[in-house]
Amino acid sequence: MKYQIKVNQIPVLLGLDKYNNKDDILSKIILTSKPKKSFIKNNYNKKNKKYYVNRTPQIDQIINKFYNHNRDEVKEIKKNFNTKIELDNIIISGSVYSICKNKENETAILLIKQRKNRIYDNMSRSDEVICQILMKLFNCNKLLYLQYYNNTFDLDEREFNKNYYDNNIIEPLINIFKNIK
C-alpha cells in the first residue's frame, strides 16, 4: 500500500510541529490512503458542499508586488504548480504558488509565508524541512523564502542540501511507514 503525504504534514510526522499531533496526522494519512469502497446507491439527501478559503487573489497580489519591486533580479514568474514523488511505500505531493527565473536563467521556487504578527529572523526547522522537500519535488536547487507582513518583504535564499534531505527527512519518513500494515 502506498501512503499519500502532503508536504505540510511531514514536519508534524517528524515531530517538528508543536501545534499538531503526530498520531492524528498519521491516522489521517492511513485512513485516506486505504482503498475506498464503492457504493451502488447514491444518497441524494446529502449535498456535496465544499468549504474552503480562497487565498489565491491575495497571494497573486503579493507575487505581483514582489515582481514589481524586484524586476531587476527576477526575469519571469510562473504560477501554480503541483507535483508528486514516489519513494518506497509513500507518495509525497506538494504545490507551490510560483517558480521564478532570474537574469542568469536560474530557476527558484518562490515560497510565500504570510505573517500575522511579525517577520521572523530565523527560519524554523519545520519550514526548513518544507523548503528542502519542495526543492526536491520541483528539481530546483534554489528557493526564495519570502516573508510578507504589513506590506514589507523579507527575502531569504535557500539552497538544496542533499545530505540533510536524505538523513533528516527521508530516512525517518521511510522508517515511520515501514512498520505500518
N, CA, C and O of each residue as an XYZ file, in Angstrom:
724
protein
N       0.841     -1.168      0.000
C       0.000      0.000      0.000
C       0.899      1.249      0.000
O       1.908      1.305      0.703
N       0.517      2.217     -0.783
C       1.237      3.490     -0.849
C       0.484      4.516      0.001
O      -0.730      4.677     -0.125
N       1.222      5.199      0.859
C       0.650      6.226      1.712
C       0.903      7.594      1.094
O       2.032      7.929      0.738
N      -0.153      8.372      0.972
C      -0.029      9.685      0.351
C       0.137     10.753      1.431
O      -0.691     10.891      2.332
N       1.232     11.501      1.310
C       1.582     12.511      2.300
C       1.687     13.855      1.606
O       2.240     13.956      0.511
N       1.160     14.882      2.241
C       1.327     16.244      1.738
C       2.565     16.850      2.388
O       2.943     16.472      3.497
N       3.182     17.777      1.702
C       4.427     18.369      2.177
C       4.259     18.998      3.558
O       5.153     18.880      4.396
N       3.133     19.661      3.812
C       2.958     20.332      5.096
C       2.703     19.362      6.248
O       2.713     19.782      7.405
N       2.474     18.067      5.966
C       2.291     17.068      7.014
C       3.624     16.491      7.499
O       3.689     15.926      8.590
N       4.667     16.626      6.712
C       5.946     15.993      7.040
C       6.575     16.553      8.312
O       7.046     15.760      9.127
N       6.616     17.886      8.540
C       7.175     18.357      9.815
C       6.430     17.817     11.034
O       7.040     17.592     12.079
N       5.125     17.607     10.914
C       4.361     17.047     12.025
C       4.788     15.609     12.273
O       4.973     15.205     13.421
N       4.947     14.829     11.198
C       5.358     13.432     11.337
C       6.761     13.305     11.917
O       7.055     12.336     12.617
N       7.625     14.272     11.635
C       8.994     14.245     12.151
C       9.097     14.846     13.559
O      10.182     14.883     14.140
N       7.969     15.314     14.104
C       7.958     15.854     15.459
C       8.451     17.279     15.559
O       8.891     17.699     16.629
N       8.391     18.041     14.475
C       8.890     19.412     14.473
C       7.797     20.454     14.658
O       8.098     21.638     14.811
N       6.550     20.043     14.649
C       5.428     20.973     14.772
C       4.791     20.799     16.144
O       4.270     19.728     16.454
N       4.830     21.846     16.971
C       4.309     21.729     18.325
C       2.803     21.948     18.405
O       2.210     21.735     19.463
N       2.179     22.364     17.321
C       0.747     22.665     17.350
C      -0.126     21.500     16.893
O      -1.322     21.482     17.186
N       0.435     20.541     16.190
C      -0.345     19.423     15.674
C       0.181     18.119     16.259
O       1.359     18.007     16.598
N      -0.709     17.133     16.372
C      -0.372     15.849     16.952
C       0.073     14.878     15.861
O      -0.609     14.712     14.850
N       1.211     14.246     16.073
C       1.771     13.299     15.106
C       0.827     12.118     14.864
O       0.631     11.702     13.722
N       0.245     11.578     15.939
C      -0.637     10.413     15.810
C      -1.905     10.744     15.028
O      -2.395      9.916     14.261
N      -2.439     11.955     15.219
C      -3.636     12.361     14.477
C      -3.350     12.441     12.979
O      -4.143     11.971     12.163
N      -2.217     13.037     12.625
C      -1.848     13.157     11.215
C      -1.582     11.788     10.618
O      -1.986     11.509      9.489
N      -0.899     10.924     11.378
C      -0.584      9.580     10.886
C      -1.853      8.775     10.636
O      -1.962      8.094      9.616
N      -2.813      8.843     11.554
C      -4.070      8.112     11.348
C      -4.854      8.695     10.174
O      -5.510      7.953      9.444
N      -4.797      9.997      9.985
C      -5.479     10.620      8.841
C      -4.858     10.151      7.529
O      -5.577      9.872      6.570
N      -3.526     10.061      7.478
C      -2.841      9.594      6.264
C      -3.208      8.152      5.976
O      -3.468      7.791      4.828
N      -3.230      7.322      7.015
C      -3.563      5.903      6.824
C      -4.998      5.752      6.342
O      -5.268      4.956      5.443
N      -5.925      6.508      6.932
C      -7.330      6.408      6.521
C      -7.552      6.893      5.092
O      -8.318      6.280      4.348
N      -6.903      7.970      4.700
C      -7.121      8.484      3.348
C      -6.392      7.672      2.292
O      -6.727      7.763      1.111
N      -5.403      6.881      2.687
C      -4.648      6.094      1.711
C      -5.268      4.731      1.444
O      -4.933      4.087      0.450
N      -6.176      4.275      2.324
C      -6.811      2.974      2.108
C      -7.755      3.056      0.928
O      -8.372      4.094      0.689
N      -7.872      1.942      0.175
C      -8.816      1.954     -0.948
C     -10.239      2.160     -0.447
O     -10.648      1.576      0.557
N     -10.973      2.982     -1.144
C     -12.339      3.296     -0.748
C     -13.308      2.311     -1.386
O     -13.134      1.894     -2.531
N     -14.337      1.948     -0.615
C     -15.365      1.047     -1.134
C     -16.334      1.845     -1.994
O     -16.669      2.986     -1.678
N     -16.774      1.238     -3.068
C     -17.754      1.922     -3.913
C     -19.154      1.497     -3.500
O     -19.395      0.329     -3.194
N     -20.054      2.434     -3.493
C     -21.431      2.165     -3.119
C     -22.294      2.138     -4.365
O     -22.095      2.923     -5.292
N     -23.252      1.229     -4.376
C     -24.150      1.118     -5.526
C     -25.178      2.240     -5.501
O     -25.450      2.861     -6.528
N     -25.747      2.500     -4.335
C     -26.768      3.543     -4.227
C     -26.117      4.885     -3.955
O     -25.155      4.984     -3.194
N     -26.642      5.889     -4.573
C     -26.213      7.251     -4.274
C     -27.172      7.844     -3.267
O     -28.383      7.665     -3.393
N     -26.677      8.524     -2.303
C     -27.511      9.165     -1.312
C     -27.799     10.587     -1.788
O     -26.929     11.457     -1.754
N     -29.024     10.803     -2.227
C     -29.393     12.100     -2.782
C     -29.755     13.115     -1.714
O     -29.903     14.297     -2.024
N     -29.904     12.688     -0.456
C     -30.271     13.622      0.596
C     -29.118     14.545      0.980
O     -29.331     15.683      1.398
N     -27.903     14.043      0.834
C     -26.742     14.852      1.202
C     -26.254     15.614     -0.015
O     -26.082     15.053     -1.097
N     -26.039     16.879      0.182
C     -25.486     17.691     -0.889
C     -23.993     17.797     -0.684
O     -23.517     17.962      0.439
N     -23.265     17.703     -1.768
C     -21.821     17.833     -1.681
C     -21.457     19.308     -1.619
O     -21.508     20.019     -2.623
N     -21.097     19.744     -0.446
C     -20.694     21.126     -0.271
C     -19.217     21.146      0.067
O     -18.744     20.375      0.902
N     -18.508     22.025     -0.585
C     -17.090     22.181     -0.305
C     -16.880     23.530      0.354
O     -17.333     24.563     -0.139
N     -16.193     23.498      1.466
C     -15.878     24.719      2.185
C     -14.376     24.936      2.117
O     -13.606     24.063      2.519
N     -13.967     26.043      1.634
C     -12.545     26.338      1.563
C     -12.340     27.842      1.591
O     -13.249     28.623      1.307
N     -11.153     28.213      1.933
C     -10.788     29.624      1.953
C      -9.972     29.897      0.705
O      -8.939     29.265      0.485
N     -10.417     30.812     -0.096
C      -9.719     31.136     -1.327
C      -8.707     32.232     -1.037
O      -9.074     33.395     -0.874
N      -7.414     31.855     -0.971
C      -6.365     32.817     -0.683
C      -5.617     33.231     -1.940
O      -4.677     34.022     -1.862
N      -6.012     32.719     -3.088
C      -5.271     32.965     -4.316
C      -5.196     34.443     -4.698
O      -4.112     34.895     -5.069
N      -6.285     35.231     -4.632
C      -6.139     36.639     -5.025
C      -5.111     37.379     -4.175
O      -4.355     38.196     -4.701
N      -5.069     37.111     -2.874
C      -4.107     37.787     -2.023
C      -2.678     37.336     -2.360
O      -1.762     38.157     -2.392
N      -2.491     36.054     -2.608
C      -1.175     35.543     -2.998
C      -0.750     36.162     -4.326
O       0.409     36.543     -4.488
N      -1.669     36.265     -5.269
C      -1.351     36.894     -6.553
C      -0.922     38.347     -6.364
O      -0.005     38.816     -7.039
N      -1.571     39.054     -5.459
C      -1.175     40.439     -5.184
C       0.232     40.499     -4.606
O       1.016     41.377     -4.966
N       0.556     39.569     -3.711
C       1.898     39.538     -3.123
C       2.936     39.228     -4.188
O       3.990     39.863     -4.226
N       2.652     38.257     -5.057
C       3.583     37.904     -6.134
C       3.800     39.095     -7.060
O       4.933     39.386     -7.442
N       2.719     39.784     -7.421
C       2.848     40.948     -8.311
C       3.649     42.073     -7.655
O       4.462     42.718     -8.317
N       3.425     42.317     -6.350
C       4.207     43.328     -5.648
C       5.681     42.942     -5.616
O       6.561     43.775     -5.836
N       5.935     41.663     -5.339
C       7.319     41.194     -5.293
C       7.985     41.340     -6.661
O       9.133     41.776     -6.753
N       7.271     40.979     -7.711
C       7.822     41.071     -9.065
C       8.104     42.530     -9.444
O       9.151     42.832    -10.016
N       7.179     43.423     -9.127
C       7.381     44.837     -9.449
C       8.543     45.439     -8.652
O       9.272     46.292     -9.156
N       8.706     44.993     -7.421
C       9.773     45.508     -6.575
C      11.145     44.953     -6.974
O      12.154     45.644     -6.837
N      11.186     43.707     -7.467
C      12.445     43.038     -7.806
C      12.577     42.775     -9.299
O      13.117     41.745     -9.703
N      12.102     43.671    -10.095
C      12.101     43.477    -11.542
C      13.512     43.365    -12.118
O      13.707     42.746    -13.164
N      14.485     43.952    -11.449
C      15.854     43.872    -11.952
C      16.433     42.467    -11.800
O      17.187     42.010    -12.660
N      16.080     41.774    -10.701
C      16.633     40.443    -10.467
C      15.775     39.325    -11.048
O      16.299     38.309    -11.505
N      14.471     39.511    -11.031
C      13.556     38.442    -11.451
C      13.105     38.688    -12.878
O      12.548     39.740    -13.195
N      13.351     37.704    -13.739
C      13.008     37.843    -15.146
C      11.576     37.400    -15.421
O      10.873     38.030    -16.211
N      11.145     36.333    -14.782
C       9.870     35.733    -15.141
C       9.306     35.003    -13.927
O      10.052     34.442    -13.125
N       7.999     35.017    -13.804
C       7.337     34.263    -12.730
C       6.218     33.435    -13.358
O       5.362     33.957    -14.072
N       6.245     32.148    -13.080
C       5.153     31.257    -13.489
C       4.407     30.844    -12.232
O       5.008     30.711    -11.166
N       3.100     30.642    -12.350
C       2.283     30.440    -11.158
C       1.636     29.061    -11.116
O       1.355     28.448    -12.146
N       1.408     28.591     -9.884
C       0.615     27.413     -9.541
C       1.116     26.112    -10.178
O       0.774     25.780    -11.313
N       1.923     25.400     -9.423
C       2.462     24.118     -9.858
C       2.138     23.050     -8.815
O       2.167     23.319     -7.614
N       1.829     21.838     -9.277
C       1.607     20.683     -8.412
C       2.449     19.534     -8.932
O       2.610     19.372    -10.141
N       2.987     18.734     -8.016
C       3.732     17.551     -8.427
C       3.794     16.565     -7.274
O       3.368     16.868     -6.159
N       4.327     15.383     -7.550
C       4.499     14.376     -6.503
C       5.724     13.526     -6.822
O       6.188     13.467     -7.960
N       6.229     12.872     -5.786
C       7.382     11.996     -5.915
C       7.073     10.718     -5.141
O       6.491     10.767     -4.058
N       7.466      9.567     -5.707
C       7.206      8.288     -5.071
C       8.486      7.732     -4.486
O       9.516      7.675     -5.158
N       8.416      7.320     -3.220
C       9.505      6.639     -2.547
C       9.041      5.218     -2.255
O       8.080      4.762     -2.875
N       9.675      4.506     -1.348
C       9.358      3.091     -1.099
C       7.861      2.817     -1.029
O       7.293      2.233     -1.952
N       7.231      3.226      0.035
C       5.793      2.990      0.173
C       5.032      4.278      0.455
O       3.920      4.245      0.982
N       5.633      5.418      0.102
C       4.965      6.698      0.315
C       5.014      7.541     -0.950
O       5.941      7.442     -1.754
N       4.003      8.361     -1.101
C       3.931      9.325     -2.192
C       3.837     10.697     -1.546
O       2.901     10.980     -0.798
N       4.810     11.545     -1.839
C       4.814     12.897     -1.299
C       4.320     13.844     -2.385
O       4.871     13.878     -3.485
N       3.282     14.611     -2.073
C       2.753     15.557     -3.051
C       2.849     16.964     -2.486
O       2.751     17.185     -1.279
N       3.042     17.901     -3.395
C       3.162     19.279     -2.958
C       2.832     20.250     -4.057
O       2.780     19.892     -5.233
N       2.609     21.486     -3.659
C       2.311     22.529     -4.630
C       2.986     23.825     -4.183
O       3.206     24.061     -2.995
N       3.300     24.637     -5.156
C       3.865     25.957     -4.874
C       3.073     26.977     -5.672
O       2.462     26.662     -6.693
N       3.101     28.204     -5.181
C       2.388     29.271     -5.868
C       3.129     29.748     -7.103
O       2.513     30.130     -8.098
N       4.466     29.724     -7.035
C       5.178     30.261     -8.191
C       6.623     29.766     -8.240
O       7.235     29.441     -7.222
N       7.131     29.724     -9.452
C       8.534     29.442     -9.731
C       9.037     30.602    -10.572
O       8.400     30.979    -11.556
N      10.174     31.170    -10.192
C      10.675     32.336    -10.914
C      12.053     32.052    -11.502
O      12.749     31.126    -11.089
N      12.422     32.873    -12.475
C      13.734     32.793    -13.106
C      14.410     34.145    -12.976
O      13.778     35.194    -13.098
N      15.717     34.092    -12.724
C      16.453     35.354    -12.647
C      17.116     35.645    -13.991
O      16.880     34.937    -14.970
N      17.937     36.679    -14.037
C      18.559     37.073    -15.310
C      19.523     36.028    -15.835
O      19.724     35.925    -17.045
N      20.126     35.247    -14.941
C      21.055     34.195    -15.370
C      20.330     32.918    -15.763
O      20.975     31.896    -15.997
N      18.989     32.953    -15.842
C      18.145     31.828    -16.228
C      18.151     30.697    -15.202
O      17.883     29.550    -15.558
N      18.448     30.993    -13.946
C      18.355     30.003    -12.880
C      16.930     29.996    -12.346
O      16.334     31.054    -12.143
N      16.391     28.820    -12.121
C      15.034     28.730    -11.588
C      15.091     28.608    -10.074
O      16.016     28.020     -9.514
N      14.096     29.168     -9.432
C      13.970     29.107     -7.980
C      12.489     29.088     -7.622
O      11.666     29.728     -8.277
N      12.174     28.354     -6.588
C      10.811     28.317     -6.074
C      10.598     29.555     -5.214
O      11.468     29.928     -4.428
N       9.463     30.180     -5.360
C       9.103     31.321     -4.528
C       8.090     30.837     -3.500
O       6.918     30.635     -3.817
N       8.550     30.653     -2.265
C       7.691     30.191     -1.174
C       7.281     31.396     -0.345
O       8.130     32.096      0.208
N       5.980     31.636     -0.259
C       5.459     32.825      0.411
C       4.854     32.435      1.752
O       4.011     31.541      1.834
N       5.295     33.117      2.795
C       4.734     32.956      4.132
C       4.116     34.284      4.539
O       4.820     35.279      4.707
N       2.793     34.296      4.697
C       2.105     35.500      5.154
C       2.122     35.498      6.677
O       1.618     34.569      7.308
N       2.687     36.511      7.247
C       2.828     36.591      8.704
C       1.737     37.484      9.287
O       1.348     38.487      8.687
N       1.252     37.104     10.464
C       0.201     37.872     11.130
C       0.745     38.888     12.115
O       0.153     39.951     12.302
N       1.888     38.568     12.761
C       2.387     39.434     13.826
C       3.695     40.137     13.492
O       3.864     41.315     13.807
N       4.624     39.423     12.856
C       5.935     39.996     12.576
C       6.678     39.102     11.593
O       6.247     37.992     11.283
N       7.801     39.613     11.114
C       8.700     38.834     10.272
C       9.756     38.221     11.185
O      10.357     38.917     12.004
N       9.978     36.930     11.042
C      10.919     36.218     11.906
C      12.341     36.327     11.360
O      12.566     36.345     10.150
N      13.293     36.401     12.292
C      14.698     36.497     11.909
C      15.238     35.171     11.382
O      15.977     35.145     10.398
N      14.871     34.080     12.034
C      15.380     32.755     11.658
C      14.249     31.881     11.145
O      13.104     31.993     11.583
N      14.592     31.015     10.213
C      13.625     30.068      9.678
C      13.477     28.901     10.652
O      14.472     28.396     11.172
N      12.253     28.478     10.897
C      12.018     27.350     11.796
C      12.468     26.049     11.135
O      12.620     25.974      9.916
N      12.676     25.032     11.963
C      13.105     23.730     11.421
C      12.020     23.120     10.542
O      12.324     22.466      9.544
N      10.767     23.328     10.903
C       9.691     22.772     10.080
C       9.640     23.451      8.715
O       9.382     22.787      7.711
N       9.878     24.755      8.659
C       9.927     25.449      7.367
C      11.137     25.009      6.555
O      11.062     24.926      5.330
N      12.255     24.727      7.226
C      13.439     24.237      6.522
C      13.163     22.874      5.879
O      13.595     22.613      4.756
N      12.444     22.012      6.593
C      12.070     20.700      6.044
C      11.178     20.883      4.817
O      11.384     20.232      3.793
N      10.202     21.758      4.922
C       9.298     22.012      3.797
C      10.071     22.555      2.597
O       9.822     22.152      1.461
N      10.995     23.458      2.846
C      11.799     24.037      1.754
C      12.616     22.966      1.040
O      12.654     22.927     -0.190
N      13.266     22.102      1.803
C      14.101     21.059      1.197
C      13.255     20.085      0.374
O      13.666     19.660     -0.706
N      12.085     19.738      0.883
C      11.215     18.810      0.148
C      10.692     19.455     -1.128
O      10.655     18.809     -2.175
N      10.290     20.710     -1.056
C       9.793     21.391     -2.255
C      10.880     21.511     -3.320
O      10.600     21.358     -4.509
N      12.112     21.784     -2.905
C      13.195     21.865     -3.885
C      13.417     20.517     -4.559
O      13.693     20.463     -5.758
N      13.300     19.429     -3.803
C      13.459     18.093     -4.398
C      12.286     17.775     -5.323
O      12.483     17.224     -6.407
N      11.084     18.113     -4.908
C       9.897     17.830     -5.723
C       9.945     18.533     -7.075
O       9.568     17.952     -8.093
N      10.405     19.774     -7.088
C      10.369     20.565     -8.311
C      11.719     20.676     -9.005
O      11.882     21.486     -9.918
N      12.691     19.867     -8.578
C      14.029     19.830     -9.190
C      14.663     21.211     -9.292
O      15.235     21.567    -10.323
N      14.561     21.974     -8.233
C      15.199     23.287     -8.159
C      16.267     23.247     -7.068
O      16.065     22.641     -6.015
N      17.373     23.878     -7.318
C      18.423     23.939     -6.308
C      18.322     25.175     -5.435
O      19.050     25.301     -4.450
N      17.421     26.094     -5.787
C      17.258     27.321     -5.009
C      15.798     27.523     -4.652
O      14.886     27.129     -5.379
N      15.615     28.158     -3.491
C      14.278     28.509     -3.043
C      14.358     29.906     -2.435
O      15.238     30.197     -1.625
N      13.436     30.750     -2.833
C      13.335     32.092     -2.261
C      12.237     32.065     -1.202
O      11.057     31.901     -1.513
N      12.646     32.227      0.047
C      11.737     32.182      1.194
C      11.297     33.606      1.489
O      12.047     34.391      2.069
N      10.084     33.931      1.088
C       9.573     35.292      1.173
C       8.580     35.403      2.325
O       7.528     34.764      2.317
N       8.924     36.213      3.305
C       8.001     36.507      4.394
C       7.355     37.857      4.107
O       8.029     38.830      3.768
N       6.038     37.890      4.252
C       5.283     39.107      3.944
C       4.477     39.501      5.175
O       3.690     38.713      5.698
N       4.689     40.737      5.626
C       3.936     41.261      6.763
C       3.796     42.770      6.611
O       4.785     43.481      6.432
N       2.589     43.238      6.681
C       2.298     44.674      6.715
C       2.977     45.427      5.558
O       3.629     46.450      5.767
N       2.811     44.909      4.352
C       3.366     45.492      3.122
C       4.894     45.554      3.097
O       5.468     46.379      2.386
N       5.547     44.697      3.860
C       7.004     44.606      3.804
C       7.414     43.178      3.469
O       6.734     42.219      3.831
N       8.540     43.057      2.769
C       9.071     41.764      2.358
C      10.363     41.482      3.110
O      11.122     42.397      3.427
N      10.601     40.218      3.388
C      11.903     39.757      3.838
C      12.218     38.526      3.000
O      11.488     37.535      3.040
N      13.290     38.591      2.255
C      13.630     37.534      1.309
C      14.892     36.824      1.772
O      15.911     37.457      2.046
N      14.809     35.502      1.857
C      15.940     34.681      2.246
C      16.097     33.596      1.184
O      15.125     32.940      0.811
N      17.310     33.414      0.706
C      17.554     32.418     -0.335
C      18.114     31.150      0.299
O      19.052     31.208      1.094
N      17.540     30.017     -0.053
C      17.976     28.707      0.438
C      18.453     27.860     -0.725
O      17.982     28.008     -1.853
N      19.397     26.968     -0.441
C      19.881     26.029     -1.450
C      19.605     24.616     -0.986
O      19.513     24.348      0.212
N      19.472     23.702     -1.955
C      19.166     22.307     -1.655
C      20.360     21.647     -0.981
O      21.496     21.781     -1.436
N      20.092     20.932      0.110
C      21.107     20.213      0.862
C      20.761     18.728      0.818
O      19.902     18.273      1.574
N      21.414     17.974     -0.051
C      21.098     16.559     -0.252
C      21.317     15.736      1.008
O      20.522     14.845      1.308
N      22.382     16.018      1.748
C      22.677     15.275      2.958
C      21.571     15.466      3.998
O      21.124     14.496      4.610
N      21.128     16.706      4.201
C      20.043     16.995      5.137
C      18.748     16.320      4.680
O      18.017     15.747      5.487
N      18.476     16.395      3.380
C      17.256     15.799      2.830
C      17.238     14.287      3.061
O      16.234     13.737      3.514
N      18.347     13.620      2.749
C      18.387     12.154      2.885
C      18.353     11.703      4.339
O      17.565     10.828      4.697
N      19.206     12.295      5.184
C      19.372     11.806      6.549
C      18.316     12.295      7.529
O      17.920     11.546      8.423
N      17.856     13.515      7.386
C      16.936     14.085      8.372
C      15.474     14.060      7.951
O      14.590     14.273      8.781
N      15.208     13.804      6.676
C      13.810     13.826      6.229
C      13.373     12.457      5.705
O      12.426     11.865      6.224
N      14.056     11.960      4.687
C      13.586     10.755      4.005
C      13.763      9.488      4.851
O      12.837      8.684      4.951
N      14.930      9.303      5.455
C      15.137      8.106      6.280
C      14.124      8.009      7.424
O      13.527      6.947      7.599
N      13.902      9.074      8.214
C      12.879      8.966      9.264
C      11.473      8.737      8.716
O      10.688      8.012      9.328
N      11.142      9.338      7.578
C       9.810      9.124      6.985
C       9.613      7.667      6.574
O       8.572      7.069      6.847
N      10.614      7.112      5.920
C      10.516      5.714      5.488
C      10.401      4.798      6.706
O       9.647      3.824      6.679
N      11.141      5.102      7.771
C      11.067      4.280      8.991
C       9.700      4.367      9.657
O       9.236      3.387     10.240
N       9.050      5.522      9.580
C       7.715      5.667     10.177
C       6.722      4.759      9.471
O       5.914      4.099     10.125
N       6.772      4.715      8.140
C       5.775      3.961      7.377
C       6.194      2.521      7.077
O       5.416      1.765      6.496
N       7.401      2.135      7.460
C       7.880      0.789      7.177
C       7.113     -0.261      7.961
O       6.813     -1.331      7.430
N       6.795      0.025      9.204
C       6.187     -0.971     10.097
C       4.662     -0.947     10.104
O       4.042     -1.733     10.821
N       4.051     -0.075      9.332
C       2.589      0.018      9.289
C       2.065     -1.011      8.290
O       2.553     -1.105      7.163
N       1.094     -1.758      8.707
C       0.496     -2.783      7.819
C      -0.935     -2.441      7.543
O      -1.616     -3.170      6.822
